[in-house]
Amino acid sequence: LQDLNAFLDECNTEIPEKERIKPYEPSDLNKLAFWNATGSGKTLIMHVNIMQYLYYFRKHSRDKLTKIILLTPNAGLSEQHRKEFALSSIHAEFFDKTTSSILTAGESVEILDIFKLEEETGKTTIAVESLEGNNLVLVDEGHRGTSGDKWLDMRNRLCESGFSFEYSA
């Protein structure tokens, strides 16, 4: 954290004060964002990140991984990811609150459209609280949710005890 903020201080001296980045806090260290051009391979990077994370998690953590959750902005992207995971031999399924099981916890990517995530469970929604835990959270098109504090709060709660990768163009 100290090294990161020292580097940030150097970078901030070269930009106008109103554009400077605030120092990082300890709670920022469990989040990583990739901002790459469309067509640059973000999906493949995501697949590699999952494998890297699981490798080091299993090697160095004594905790149990609660869930691997992929948040997408819409059903079309959810379906696209499901197909891409299959091509990479990564087990993935659409999140289903009626069948989501501890038996597959941390072994399968659960794909969830972001608009289905709410404060309370409803007919077509799931309460963010019910998904909190030691999660690996992947966010596709994370910039689509950056416009509101509600989305940011939910994302932070999902990965508070775990880790988050975000991928945006």
C-alpha positions in Angstrom: 0.0 0.0 0.0 2.8 2.4 0.9 4.7 1.6 -2.4 1.5 2.1 -4.4 0.7 5.4 -2.8 4.3 6.6 -3.2 4.0 5.9 -7.0 0.6 7.6 -7.0 2.1 10.7 -5.4 4.7 10.9 -8.2 2.0 10.5 -10.9 -0.2 13.1 -9.2 2.5 15.8 -9.3 2.3 15.7 -13.1 -1.5 16.3 -13.5 -3.8 19.2 -12.5 -5.0 19.1 -8.9 -8.7 18.5 -9.8 -7.7 15.3 -11.8 -5.5 13.8 -9.1 -6.3 10.4 -7.7 -6.9 10.0 -4.0 -4.5 7.8 -2.1 -5.4 4.1 -2.0 -6.9 2.6 1.2 -6.4 -1.0 2.4 -9.9 -1.8 1.2 -8.9 -1.0 -2.4 -6.3 -3.7 -2.6 -8.8 -6.5 -3.4 -9.9 -4.9 -6.6 -8.2 -4.8 -10.0 -9.6 -3.2 -13.2 -8.6 -3.8 -16.8 -9.6 -1.1 -19.3 -8.8 -2.5 -22.7 -10.0 -1.7 -26.2 -12.9 -3.6 -27.7 -11.6 -6.8 -29.3 -8.4 -6.8 -27.3 -9.0 -10.1 -25.6 -10.6 -9.1 -22.3 -12.6 -12.4 -22.2 -9.5 -14.5 -22.5 -7.7 -12.3 -19.9 -10.7 -13.0 -17.6 -10.3 -16.8 -18.1 -6.6 -16.6 -17.3 -7.3 -14.4 -14.3 -9.8 -17.0 -13.0 -7.2 -19.8 -13.3 -4.4 -17.6 -11.8 -6.6 -16.7 -8.9 -7.7 -20.2 -8.2 -4.1 -21.5 -8.4 -2.8 -19.0 -5.8 -5.9 -19.2 -3.7 -5.7 -22.9 -3.4 -1.9 -22.7 -2.8 -1.9 -19.9 -0.1 -5.3 -19.6 1.4 -6.8 -21.6 4.3 -10.2 -20.1 3.7 -12.9 -21.6 1.5 -13.9 -19.8 -1.6 -17.7 -19.0 -1.4 -18.5 -18.3 -5.0 -17.1 -17.3 -8.3 -19.6 -14.7 -9.7 -19.6 -13.0 -13.1 -21.7 -9.9 -13.3 -22.8 -8.8 -16.7 -24.8 -5.8 -17.9 -27.4 -7.9 -19.8 -28.6 -11.4 -20.7 -27.0 -11.3 -24.2 -23.5 -10.9 -22.7 -24.3 -13.5 -20.1 -25.1 -16.0 -22.8 -21.9 -15.0 -24.7 -19.8 -15.6 -21.6 -21.4 -19.0 -21.0 -20.4 -20.1 -24.5 -16.9 -18.7 -24.1 -16.3 -20.4 -20.8 -17.3 -23.7 -22.4 -14.7 -23.2 -25.1 -12.1 -22.6 -22.4 -13.2 -25.7 -20.4 -14.3 -23.6 -17.5 -17.6 -24.8 -15.9 -20.1 -21.9 -15.9 -23.8 -21.7 -15.4 -26.4 -19.0 -15.1 -27.1 -18.1 -11.5 -30.3 -19.7 -10.3 -31.4 -18.8 -6.8 -33.4 -22.0 -6.5 -30.5 -24.3 -7.4 -27.4 -22.4 -6.4 -25.7 -24.8 -4.1 -22.8 -25.0 -1.7 -21.8 -28.2 -3.5 -20.4 -26.2 -6.5 -19.2 -23.3 -4.4 -15.9 -22.0 -5.8 -15.8 -24.7 -8.5 -18.2 -23.1 -11.1 -18.6 -19.6 -12.4 -22.1 -18.3 -11.7 -23.2 -15.8 -14.3 -25.6 -13.1 -13.1 -27.1 -10.2 -14.9 -26.4 -7.1 -12.8 -30.0 -5.9 -12.9 -31.0 -9.0 -11.0 -29.0 -7.9 -8.0 -31.0 -5.9 -5.4 -31.2 -5.2 -1.7 -34.1 -7.7 -1.3 -34.9 -10.9 -3.0 -37.9 -10.8 -5.3 -39.5 -12.9 -8.0 -36.7 -12.1 -10.5 -34.0 -10.6 -8.2 -31.5 -11.8 -5.6 -30.5 -9.9 -2.4 -26.9 -8.9 -2.5 -26.6 -9.9 1.1 -27.3 -13.6 0.3 -24.3 -13.6 -2.0 -21.8 -12.0 0.3 -18.8 -14.0 1.3 -15.2 -14.9 0.2 -16.1 -14.5 -3.4 -14.1 -14.1 -6.6 -16.2 -11.4 -8.4 -15.7 -10.8 -12.1 -17.4 -7.7 -13.7 -17.8 -7.4 -17.4 -18.3 -3.9 -18.7 -17.8 -2.5 -15.2 -17.9 1.0 -16.5 -21.7 0.6 -17.1 -22.2 0.5 -13.3 -19.8 3.3 -12.3 -22.5 6.0 -12.6 -24.2 5.1 -9.3 -23.2 4.6 -5.7 -25.8 1.8 -5.4 -23.9 -0.4 -7.9 -20.5 0.3 -6.4 -21.8 -0.5 -2.9 -23.2 -3.8 -4.1 -20.0 -4.7 -5.9 -17.9 -3.9 -2.9 -20.1 -6.0 -0.6 -19.9 -9.0 -2.9 -16.1 -8.9 -2.8 -15.5 -7.4 0.6 -13.9 -10.6 1.9 -12.7 -11.8 -1.5 -11.4 -10.3 -4.7 -12.8 -8.5 -7.8 -11.6 -8.2 -11.4 -13.4 -5.7 -13.6 -13.1 -5.6 -17.4 -14.2 -2.6 -19.5 -13.5 -1.1 -22.9 
